[in-house]
């Protein structure tokens, strides 16, 4: 990918000549960032392998299945912007006897005069972090806070749970982010350098409605579904494997997605 005259261009292979590349202009939305805490390190979310996304085990018979083996999850997890806990101390958030307890040594308040410590109880059922982060996705777009995808893979029940909230681009600063308090006796932990939340960029208006699918469209999609099912052995040739839990996988979705992306790139 490169920039030319202010436009974003992508180098893609020519379908008729795989060894040749051509430059195609693609629509790439730029999200502008302004933040006061360097350690937040906003970036496009990445799968950590090995790490919260699993171990680097190939799709081979007998291996354990991990979330990164599932392409819809992998794409969904990497769709947003991840934020990292920026402080050098660990913070433990616990609910005891119905009361929220925040335990962490943040030291003396900084000279900037910001609220300190930056975490606050919010009615016991929630708590807030004074994040002071500005993400501008552009006119007509918004940002939405969500739990970091490692929340869904965590087996310790210690990952913080960011509460969904939508901020439109005209609001100049995310002053705080809200988290759900842990259940009674549970503890959520913020560790230095660990991602604690994700932000996704979406249209500011949910300008869609639901309607029953017409007979013709429904029949067309049903036919497509049956064709995929009937062609599965061919589409997923050499990609079948059975995991350690005796679950059968194949690469049908991956192959179709690859073909769809190649078709789109070719124009």
C-alpha positions in Angstrom: 0.0 0.0 0.0 1.2 3.5 -0.8 0.0 7.1 -1.0 -0.1 9.0 -4.3 -1.2 12.6 -4.5 -3.1 12.2 -1.3 -5.0 9.1 -2.4 -4.4 5.6 -1.1 -3.4 3.0 -3.6 -3.1 -0.7 -3.3 -0.8 -2.9 -5.3 -2.7 -6.0 -6.5 -2.0 -8.9 -8.8 -3.4 -8.9 -12.3 -5.7 -12.0 -12.6 -4.4 -12.6 -16.2 -0.8 -12.2 -15.1 -0.2 -13.3 -11.5 3.4 -12.1 -11.6 2.4 -8.5 -12.5 1.1 -5.9 -10.0 -1.1 -2.9 -10.8 -1.9 0.1 -8.6 -5.6 0.5 -7.8 -7.1 3.3 -5.8 -9.1 2.1 -2.8 -11.3 3.9 -0.3 -9.4 4.0 3.0 -11.0 5.9 5.8 -8.4 7.8 8.0 -9.3 7.9 11.7 -7.4 10.8 13.3 -6.0 10.3 16.8 -5.3 12.7 19.6 -4.5 11.4 23.1 -2.8 12.5 26.3 -1.5 9.2 27.6 1.2 7.7 25.4 0.8 4.2 26.7 -2.7 3.8 25.3 -1.0 3.1 21.9 -4.2 3.0 19.8 -3.7 0.6 16.8 -5.7 -1.7 14.6 -6.4 -4.8 16.6 -4.1 -7.7 16.0 -4.4 -11.4 16.9 -1.8 -12.4 19.5 -0.5 -15.9 18.5 0.7 -17.3 20.8 -1.4 -15.4 23.2 -5.0 -14.6 23.8 -6.0 -15.8 20.3 -4.4 -19.3 21.0 -1.3 -21.2 20.1 0.3 -21.5 16.7 -1.0 -25.0 15.9 -1.6 -25.9 12.3 -5.0 -27.1 11.1 -4.0 -30.7 11.4 -5.8 -33.8 12.7 -5.4 -34.1 16.4 -4.5 -30.5 17.1 -6.5 -28.3 19.4 -8.8 -25.8 17.8 -8.3 -22.1 18.6 -10.3 -19.0 17.7 -7.9 -17.9 15.0 -8.7 -21.1 13.1 -12.2 -19.5 12.6 -12.0 -16.9 9.9 -15.2 -15.0 10.8 -13.9 -14.6 14.4 -10.4 -13.5 13.2 -11.9 -10.9 10.9 -14.3 -9.7 13.5 -11.6 -9.5 16.2 -9.3 -7.5 13.9 -12.1 -5.1 12.7 -11.5 -2.5 15.4 -8.9 -0.4 17.2 -7.4 -1.8 20.4 -6.3 0.2 23.4 -3.6 -0.8 25.9 -3.5 -0.2 29.7 -1.0 2.6 29.9 0.2 2.5 33.5 3.1 0.8 35.2 1.0 -0.6 38.1 -1.6 -3.3 38.1 -5.2 -2.5 38.9 -7.5 -5.1 40.4 -11.3 -4.4 40.3 -13.3 -6.7 42.7 -16.9 -6.9 44.0 -17.0 -7.9 47.7 -20.3 -8.0 49.6 -22.0 -6.0 46.9 -19.4 -3.2 46.9 -16.9 -2.4 44.2 -13.3 -2.2 45.3 -10.5 -0.7 43.2 -7.0 -1.7 44.2 -4.0 -0.2 42.6 -1.2 2.2 43.5 -1.1 5.0 40.9 1.2 7.2 42.9 0.9 11.0 43.3 -1.3 12.9 40.9 0.4 14.3 37.8 0.9 18.1 37.5 -1.5 18.3 34.7 -4.4 18.4 37.2 -6.3 15.5 35.7 -8.6 13.4 37.9 -6.5 11.0 39.9 -6.6 8.1 40.2 -8.1 7.9 36.8 -10.5 5.0 37.7 -13.8 5.7 39.6 -16.7 3.8 41.0 -19.9 4.4 39.0 -22.8 3.2 41.1 -21.1 -0.1 42.1 -22.5 -1.9 39.0 -20.0 0.0 36.8 -16.8 1.9 37.0 -15.1 4.5 34.7 -11.7 5.2 33.4 -10.8 8.8 32.5 -9.3 7.9 29.1 -9.0 11.4 27.5 -8.9 10.0 23.9 -10.0 11.7 20.8 -10.7 9.6 17.7 -12.2 11.4 14.7 -13.6 9.0 12.1 -14.9 11.8 9.9 -18.3 13.3 9.1 -21.2 10.9 9.2 -19.2 8.3 11.2 -18.9 7.4 14.9 -16.8 5.3 17.2 -18.2 2.6 19.5 -16.5 1.1 22.6 -16.6 -2.7 23.0 -14.9 -5.4 25.1 -11.5 -6.4 23.7 -11.8 -9.7 21.7 -9.6 -11.4 24.3 -12.6 -11.2 26.6 -14.2 -14.0 24.6 -11.2 -16.3 24.8 -10.3 -15.7 28.5 -10.8 -18.7 30.8 -9.9 -16.8 34.0 -12.8 -14.4 34.0 -10.4 -11.5 34.7 -10.6 -9.5 31.5 -12.3 -6.0 31.9 -15.7 -5.6 30.2 -16.0 -2.3 28.3 -19.6 -1.2 28.0 -20.8 -0.4 24.4 -21.2 3.3 23.8 -21.5 5.3 20.6 -19.8 8.7 20.2 -20.4 10.8 17.1 -17.5 12.5 15.4 -18.6 16.0 16.4 -18.0 15.2 20.1 -14.3 16.3 20.4 -13.1 14.0 23.2 -13.9 10.6 24.9 -13.5 11.8 28.4 -14.2 8.4 30.0 -15.0 4.9 29.2 -17.4 2.7 31.2 -16.8 -0.9 32.4 -19.1 -3.4 33.8 -18.2 -4.4 37.4 -17.2 -8.0 38.0 -19.7 -10.4 39.6 -19.6 -11.0 43.4 -16.2 -12.5 44.4 -14.7 -12.0 40.9 -11.8 -9.7 40.0 -11.0 -8.0 36.7 -7.4 -7.1 36.2 -5.7 -4.4 34.2 -2.1 -5.3 33.6 0.6 -3.0 32.1 0.8 -3.3 28.4 -2.3 -5.5 28.0 -5.2 -4.5 25.7 -8.3 -3.7 27.8 -10.9 -2.4 25.2 -11.6 -2.1 21.5 -13.2 0.6 19.5 -14.9 0.1 16.2 -15.7 2.7 13.5 -19.3 2.6 12.2 -21.8 4.9 10.5 -23.3 7.2 13.0 -26.9 6.3 12.0 -28.2 2.8 11.9 -30.1 3.6 8.7 -31.5 0.2 8.0 -34.7 -1.7 8.7 -35.8 -5.3 8.7 -38.1 -6.9 6.1 -39.2 -10.3 5.1 -37.1 -11.7 2.2 -39.1 -12.0 -1.0 -39.7 -15.5 -2.5 -37.3 -14.9 -5.5 -34.4 -13.7 -3.3 -35.0 -16.4 -0.8 -35.0 -19.1 -3.5 -31.8 -17.6 -4.9 -30.0 -17.7 -1.6 -31.3 -21.2 -0.8 -29.9 -22.4 -4.2 -26.6 -20.8 -3.4 -26.5 -22.5 0.0 -27.2 -25.9 -1.5 -24.6 -25.4 -4.2 -22.0 -24.6 -1.5 -23.0 -27.7 0.5 -22.9 -29.9 -2.6 -19.6 -28.5 -3.7 -18.0 -28.6 -0.2 -15.8 -31.6 -0.9 -14.3 -29.8 -4.0 -14.2 -26.3 -2.5 -12.4 -27.6 0.6 -10.2 -30.2 -1.0 -7.0 -30.8 1.1 -8.2 -28.7 4.0 -10.2 -31.2 6.0 -9.0 -31.8 9.6 -10.5 -33.2 12.8 -9.5 -31.4 16.0 -8.7 -32.9 19.4 -12.3 -32.5 20.4 -13.4 -34.5 17.4 -14.7 -31.4 15.6 -14.5 -31.5 11.8 -13.2 -28.4 10.0 -12.6 -27.5 6.4 -11.5 -24.4 4.4 -14.7 -23.8 2.4 -15.3 -20.3 3.8 -11.6 -19.4 3.5 -11.5 -20.4 -0.2 -14.7 -18.5 -1.1 -13.6 -15.4 0.8 -10.2 -15.5 -1.0 -12.0 -15.7 -4.4 -14.4 -12.9 -3.4 -11.5 -10.6 -2.4 -9.6 -11.4 -5.7 -12.7 -10.6 -7.7 -13.2 -7.3 -5.9 -9.5 -6.4 -6.3 -9.7 -7.1 -10.0 -12.6 -4.6 -10.3 
